[in-house]
Amino acid sequence: MIHEQARVIELKGDQVIVEIDRQSGCQGCELSGACGTGSLGRLLGHRQKPVCVPNRLNLKRGDRVLLQLPEKSLMLSGLMVYLLPLLSMFLFSLLADVLFHSQDWVNVVGAVIGLFTGFGLSSWITHRYLAKSLQPQVSRQIV
């Protein structure tokens, strides 16, 4: 399980909106001056994104909580977002090569169509089958 601390900022019926305490992994690293991720984080700033989660612990505004997310769901969504479009791009390029006898511009068009088809397919699969498992849950209240 992946755990993150958050603070309740708003109540909405049986849901609460929490703000995750973002922590950059590069802040405490000895390579923080040379890290691309740390540099990008400093450039873009640290924006907070509120998340809506079920209020099973009778939380109030200002309460601090620990959120959890299953690692398996995060890994599957990563595969959907990165690997599926890439595989689709190669498959469509190969299909265009076989059907149109190695015309380079057709292979490129096939690869681009395959890439966007893969993005659409990964979005559909993620929303249809993985969305519920990617919803963080409150594991406990922090005192």
C-alpha positions in Angstrom: 0.0 0.0 0.0 1.1 3.5 -0.7 0.3 6.0 2.1 0.1 9.8 2.1 -1.0 12.2 4.7 -3.8 14.7 4.0 -5.9 17.3 5.6 -9.7 17.6 5.4 -10.6 20.9 3.8 -14.4 20.5 3.1 -17.3 18.2 3.9 -19.8 17.2 1.2 -22.5 14.9 2.4 -21.0 11.5 3.1 -17.8 12.6 1.3 -14.9 14.7 2.4 -12.5 16.7 0.3 -8.9 16.3 1.4 -5.7 18.1 0.4 -2.7 15.9 0.1 0.5 17.0 1.8 2.8 16.9 -1.2 6.4 16.1 -0.5 9.1 16.2 -3.2 11.4 13.2 -3.2 14.3 15.4 -4.3 14.2 17.8 -1.4 16.2 15.6 0.9 18.4 13.9 -1.7 22.1 14.7 -2.0 21.5 15.1 -5.7 18.8 17.8 -5.4 20.8 20.3 -7.3 21.3 18.0 -10.3 17.9 16.2 -10.3 15.6 16.9 -13.2 12.5 16.1 -11.3 13.5 18.4 -8.5 14.3 21.2 -10.9 10.9 20.7 -12.6 9.1 20.7 -9.3 10.8 24.0 -8.3 9.9 25.5 -11.7 6.3 24.5 -11.7 5.7 25.0 -8.0 3.9 22.7 -5.6 0.2 22.8 -6.5 -2.3 21.1 -4.2 -5.0 18.9 -5.8 -8.0 18.2 -3.7 -9.3 14.6 -3.6 -12.8 13.5 -2.7 -13.0 10.4 -0.5 -15.8 8.6 1.5 -16.2 9.9 5.0 -16.3 6.6 6.9 -14.6 7.9 10.1 -16.9 10.8 10.8 -14.2 13.3 10.0 -14.4 17.1 10.5 -12.8 20.0 8.7 -9.2 20.4 9.6 -8.7 16.7 10.6 -5.5 15.0 9.4 -5.8 11.6 7.9 -3.7 8.9 6.3 -4.8 7.9 2.7 -3.9 4.6 1.2 -3.8 3.4 -2.4 -3.0 -0.2 -3.5 0.3 -0.5 -5.3 -1.1 -3.1 -7.7 -3.7 -0.6 -9.0 -1.0 2.1 -9.5 1.2 -0.4 -11.4 -1.7 -1.5 -13.7 -2.6 2.1 -14.5 1.0 2.9 -15.3 1.1 -0.1 -17.7 -2.1 1.1 -19.3 -0.9 4.7 -19.7 2.6 3.9 -20.9 2.8 0.4 -22.3 -0.5 0.0 -24.2 -0.1 3.1 -26.4 3.5 2.1 -27.2 2.5 -1.5 -28.1 -0.4 -0.2 -30.1 1.9 2.2 -32.0 4.2 -0.7 -33.0 1.4 -3.0 -33.9 -0.3 -0.4 -36.2 3.0 0.4 -37.8 3.7 -3.3 -38.4 0.2 -3.7 -39.8 0.7 -0.7 -42.2 4.0 -2.2 -43.3 2.5 -5.5 -44.1 -0.6 -4.1 -45.9 1.2 -1.4 -47.9 4.5 -3.0 -48.6 7.1 -0.9 -46.7 6.1 2.6 -47.7 7.7 4.8 -45.0 5.1 7.5 -44.9 2.3 4.9 -44.5 4.3 3.3 -41.6 4.5 6.7 -39.9 0.8 7.4 -40.3 0.0 3.9 -39.0 2.3 4.5 -36.0 0.6 7.8 -35.2 -2.9 6.3 -35.6 -1.8 3.4 -33.4 -0.4 5.7 -30.7 -3.6 7.7 -30.5 -5.7 4.5 -30.6 -3.6 3.2 -27.7 -4.2 6.4 -25.7 -7.9 6.1 -26.2 -8.0 2.4 -25.4 -5.9 2.9 -22.2 -8.2 5.8 -21.1 -11.3 3.6 -21.7 -9.9 0.6 -19.9 -8.6 2.7 -17.0 -12.0 4.5 -16.5 -14.0 1.4 -17.0 -12.1 -1.2 -15.0 -9.5 0.6 -12.8 -11.1 3.8 -11.7 -12.6 2.4 -8.5 -9.4 0.7 -7.4 -7.5 4.0 -8.0 -9.7 5.9 -5.6 -7.7 6.6 -2.4 -9.3 5.5 0.9 -8.9 6.9 4.3 -7.1 4.3 6.4 -7.0 6.2 9.7 -7.2 9.6 11.4 -3.9 11.1 12.5 -4.0 12.7 16.0 
